[in-house]
Amino acid sequence: QVQLVESGGGLVQAGGSLRLSCAASGSIFSNNAMGWYRQAPGKQRELVAVISSTGSTNYADSVKGRFTISRDNAKNTVTLQMNSLKAEDTAVYYCNAGGRLWMAGSYWGRGTQVTVSS
C-alpha cells in the first residue's frame, strides 16, 4: 500500500522560507518520479516541482529560482525548499508519486497548508 506523508507547512512572512518533506513507502519511491503540487482556494491544482528517479527536475515558471526539489533515495523522502516566499505561494501543498516530470501520478498525500502573509 502506497503512503505519502507530508510535513513542514505553516505560516511565514513574505520573503521567508519553509521546507516541506514527504515520506513515501518504499514500493513507490525508488523507481518513480516524485513531486509537489499545490492548490489555492478557488483554483485548480497545479504542478510546483517534480523530480525523476534519476534526479531530473521540472519546475513551474512561477517558482524557478526560489524553490528547490530534492530526494533522498536511501530515506525515501522528497523535500521542497521554498525561499523568497510570496503571498501568491499560499496554498495546500500535496506530495505526489507515480507520475512523470510533466504529469501527476495516481498517489497523493493529504496535503500541508502553506500560508504566506504579506
N, C-alpha and C positions, 0 to 999 in steps of 0.2 A: 504494500500500500504506500502510495506516494504521500509524503507530508512535507509541506513548506511552512516554516515558522519565521515570521519577520519580527525584528526588534529594532529599536533605536529612534523611533519617531518622537515628535514632541513639538514644543513651541520655541521659536527662536526669532530674534530680531533680524530685520533685513540687513544683509551683509555678513551674517553669521554663518556657521557651519553645523552640519549634522552628518552623522554616519549611520546608515541603515545596514543591517545584516539579515541574511536569510539562511537558515539552516535547512538542508534538504536531506531526504533519505537517500541512502547510497545507490539504490537501484535506478534512480532517475538522474543522478547528478553527473557521474563521470563521463558519459558519452553524449550529453545533451547541452544545448545552449541554455543559458540561464539569463533571466532578465528582470528588469524593473519597469513597471508600467504605473501610470497614475491616473486618477480620475478626480477632477474638481467638480464641485456642485454644479449641476446643470450642463455638464459637458461629457463628451464621450471619453472612454478610457483611451489613453494614448501611450505609445512607446516612449520610454525615457532613455534606457540604455540596455544593451544586450551584449553578452559575451559568449563566444562559442567555446566548445570543449578544448580547442587549440589556442584560445586567447584572442582571437579576432573580436573586434568590438564594433558596435553601431550605436550612435548617439542621436537623439533628437537635436535639431539645429538649435533649439532654444536653450539647451544645457551644455553644448560644446564649450570646452574651455573652463567650465565651472564644476562639472560633475565627472567623477571617475569611477568606473566599474572594475571590479577585480574579483578573482575567485581563488579559493584555496582548495585544490582537489583532495588534499590529504584530510582536511577537516569538513569537506562537503558544505562549504559556505560560499556565498557570494555577497559582496559588500558594495555599497554605493556611497562614496564620499561626496558630499554635497557642500560646495563652498560658494561664497558670494550669493547667498540665497536672496531671492526676490519674493515679493508678495505673491506674484503670479505662480510661484512654485507650490503654493498652498494646495494640498490635495491629499487624498488617501493613496498611499503608495503600496503596490502589490508586487510580490515576488512571483515570477512565472518560470515554468520549466517545460521542456519538451518541444520547444519551437525551433525557429530559425532566427538568424540575425535580423530578419525583416518581418517576422511573423510570430505571433504568440503561440505557445503550446497549450496543451489542454489542462495543465495543472497550475493551480493558483493558490497562493496563501490567502489568509484572511484580511490582510492589509494592515497598514500602520499609518496613523494620521501625522501629517507634517503641516504645521501652521507657521507661516512667516508673517510677523507683524511689521507694518511699515511705519 
